[in-house]
């Protein structure tokens, strides 16, 4: 993922997220950990809506095993962001989501990153094949 090449149109799904007063840090911009909340919000919101993910009682659970975020320009409260999502790689039990965080209306990202989930059986915690509606939702996000 080359941050210089990233543009809004390269992503398949977008979720608008308002920033909050408490998201600002002492430097008057959104604290780095909040970007991971943006990642979680766009990924899990999409999986619940399009993939039927039942995080409370479903057969499988997605565990985060790797994350990365590259910060390109600051965002501050009260700005609104668009968290944009695509799937970079889909395996049998794992998926790598690629995320762009854009200030509302901007075409160039304020941050880009990725997030890897491994889906495991809720009880045994052993890797489990991604299938059915959940897999179809992920497939729809591939370039």
C-alpha positions as CSV (number, residue, x, y, z in Angstrom):
1,X,0.0,0.0,0.0
2,X,1.7,3.2,-1.2
3,X,0.1,6.1,0.7
4,X,1.1,8.6,-2.1
5,X,-1.2,6.6,-4.6
6,X,-4.2,6.3,-2.3
7,X,-7.4,8.0,-3.3
8,X,-10.9,7.7,-2.1
9,X,-12.2,6.0,-5.2
10,X,-9.9,3.0,-4.6
11,X,-12.0,1.9,-1.6
12,X,-15.3,0.0,-1.9
13,X,-17.2,1.1,1.3
14,X,-17.2,4.3,3.3
15,X,-18.6,5.1,6.8
16,X,-18.9,8.7,8.1
17,X,-17.6,9.1,11.6
18,X,-17.8,12.4,13.6
19,X,-14.8,13.1,15.8
20,X,-15.4,13.9,19.5
21,X,-13.9,16.6,21.8
22,X,-12.2,13.9,23.8
23,X,-10.5,12.5,20.7
24,X,-8.1,15.5,20.6
25,X,-4.8,15.1,22.4
26,X,-2.7,17.8,24.1
27,X,-1.3,18.7,20.6
28,X,-4.9,19.6,19.4
29,X,-5.3,16.8,16.9
30,X,-6.9,13.4,17.0
31,X,-4.8,11.0,19.1
32,X,-3.2,8.1,17.3
33,X,-5.2,5.4,19.1
34,X,-8.4,6.9,17.9
35,X,-7.5,5.9,14.3
36,X,-7.7,2.2,15.4
37,X,-11.2,3.0,16.7
38,X,-12.1,4.3,13.2
39,X,-10.7,1.1,11.7
40,X,-12.7,-1.1,14.1
41,X,-15.9,1.0,13.4
42,X,-15.7,0.7,9.6
43,X,-14.7,-3.0,9.6
44,X,-17.2,-4.3,12.1
45,X,-20.0,-2.1,11.0
46,X,-19.7,-3.4,7.5
47,X,-19.3,-7.0,8.6
48,X,-22.4,-6.8,10.8
49,X,-24.5,-5.1,8.1
50,X,-23.3,-6.8,4.9
51,X,-22.0,-10.1,6.3
52,X,-24.4,-10.9,9.1
53,X,-21.6,-10.9,11.7
54,X,-23.0,-11.8,15.2
55,X,-20.1,-10.8,17.5
56,X,-22.1,-11.8,20.6
57,X,-23.3,-15.3,19.6
58,X,-21.9,-16.2,16.2
59,X,-20.0,-19.4,15.6
60,X,-16.7,-17.6,14.8
61,X,-14.8,-14.6,16.2
62,X,-12.4,-12.4,14.4
63,X,-9.2,-11.8,16.3
64,X,-6.9,-8.9,15.4
65,X,-3.4,-10.3,14.8
66,X,-1.7,-7.4,13.0
67,X,-2.4,-3.7,12.5
68,X,-0.6,-0.8,10.9
69,X,-1.4,2.9,10.5
70,X,0.5,5.6,8.6
71,X,-0.4,9.2,9.5
72,X,-0.3,11.7,6.6
73,X,-2.0,14.8,7.9
74,X,-3.7,15.8,11.2
75,X,-7.4,15.7,11.9
76,X,-8.9,17.7,14.8
77,X,-12.3,17.9,16.5
78,X,-14.9,18.9,15.2
79,X,-13.9,17.5,11.8
80,X,-15.8,14.6,10.4
81,X,-14.0,11.6,8.8
82,X,-14.9,9.1,6.2
83,X,-13.4,5.7,7.1
84,X,-13.0,3.8,3.7
85,X,-12.6,0.1,3.4
86,X,-11.5,-2.6,1.0
87,X,-10.1,-6.1,1.3
88,X,-6.5,-6.5,0.2
89,X,-6.1,-10.2,0.8
90,X,-8.7,-12.9,1.6
91,X,-7.5,-16.3,2.8
92,X,-9.2,-19.4,4.2
93,X,-9.4,-18.1,7.8
94,X,-7.8,-14.7,7.6
95,X,-8.5,-11.4,5.9
96,X,-6.4,-8.2,5.5
97,X,-8.5,-5.1,5.4
98,X,-7.1,-1.9,4.0
99,X,-8.4,1.4,5.3
100,X,-8.1,5.0,4.3
101,X,-9.2,7.7,6.7
102,X,-10.2,10.9,4.9
103,X,-11.4,14.2,6.1
104,X,-15.0,14.6,4.8
105,X,-14.8,15.9,1.3
106,X,-11.0,15.2,0.8
107,X,-9.8,12.9,-1.9
108,X,-6.4,12.4,-0.4
109,X,-6.2,10.4,2.9
110,X,-5.2,11.8,6.3
111,X,-4.1,8.2,7.2
112,X,-3.9,4.8,5.7
113,X,-3.5,1.4,7.3
114,X,-4.4,-2.2,7.4
115,X,-5.9,-4.6,9.9
116,X,-5.7,-8.4,9.8
117,X,-8.4,-10.6,11.3
118,X,-8.0,-14.4,11.8
119,X,-11.4,-16.0,12.3
120,X,-11.5,-18.7,15.0
121,X,-14.1,-21.0,16.5
122,X,-15.7,-19.1,19.4
123,X,-15.2,-22.1,21.8
124,X,-12.0,-23.8,20.7
125,X,-10.2,-20.7,19.4
126,X,-8.9,-22.7,16.5
127,X,-8.8,-21.1,13.0
128,X,-12.0,-21.5,11.1
129,X,-12.8,-21.1,7.4
130,X,-14.6,-17.9,6.5
131,X,-17.7,-18.9,4.6
132,X,-21.2,-18.0,3.7
133,X,-22.6,-14.5,3.9
134,X,-19.5,-13.2,5.8
135,X,-17.1,-14.4,3.0
136,X,-19.4,-13.0,0.3
137,X,-19.3,-9.6,2.1
138,X,-15.5,-9.7,2.1
139,X,-15.3,-10.8,-1.5
140,X,-17.4,-7.8,-2.4
141,X,-14.6,-5.5,-1.0
142,X,-11.9,-7.0,-3.2
143,X,-10.5,-4.8,-6.0
